[in-house]
Amino acid sequence: MRNSLLIDSMDHNLLPPFLIREALLFLDETPKFQSTDASLDNHCIYDEVTGLRIHLQLHGTFSYFATRALNDEEMANWENYPVVNLTPNSDNWDPHSLHFADAEASMMDCNCEIVDQRKRNRTIFEEVEAEVSELYSKPLEAGVSELYA
């Protein structure tokens, strides 16, 4: 899991639900016993592409799911298994980036009504990095006189 938090003294990783959603996975944090209409969609992480559903469990009031290291056979033949990124496939992210707050604020108009989806753009985590890279361009190879010809 990229961008998960590992604290050496802990025997588990911490995975912000925000990042799971940024990876375009469905996340329902409501325990089934607290749901008004319990279903398999409650208290799980779901990947629509592969159909993988990770059911969450509770430790007190904290949601978790059990994990383990891959065995030798799984590591040697990893391409035979579905791969689901639980977090965005990026080397870094800035949890303090203002674009998250801007995206949230753009969801409502001045009357605190939800803005029509056709009038707003959703920026997913991976697209932000691409947009920044588009600011850079190749050096100009034409001479100045050729530009004005």
KADA-V456077 format. One record per pair of residues at least 24 apart in sequence whose C-alpha atoms are under 8 Angstrom apart, sorted by sequence separation. I is the first residue (numbers start at 0). J is the second residue. D is the distance in Angstrom with one decimal. If there is no record, write none. Layout:
((I	J	D) (I	J	D))
This chain:
((49	81	6.9) (28	62	7.6) (49	83	7.8) (89	125	6.9) (46	83	7.4) (87	124	6.7) (88	125	7.3) (87	125	6.7) (24	85	7.4) (22	84	6.8) (22	85	6.2) (22	86	4.9) (21	86	6.8) (22	87	4.4) (19	85	5.5) (20	86	7.8) (21	87	6.2) (22	88	7.6) (18	85	7.7) (19	86	5.1) (18	86	5.2) (19	87	7.6) (18	87	6.8) (1	84	7.9) (3	86	7.8) (0	84	6.8) (1	85	7.8) (2	86	6.9) (0	85	6.1) (1	86	6.0) (0	86	6.3) (1	87	7.2) (1	88	6.9) (1	89	7.3) (2	90	7.5) (1	90	7.2) (2	91	7.0) (2	92	7.9) (21	123	6.3) (22	124	7.6) (21	124	5.9))
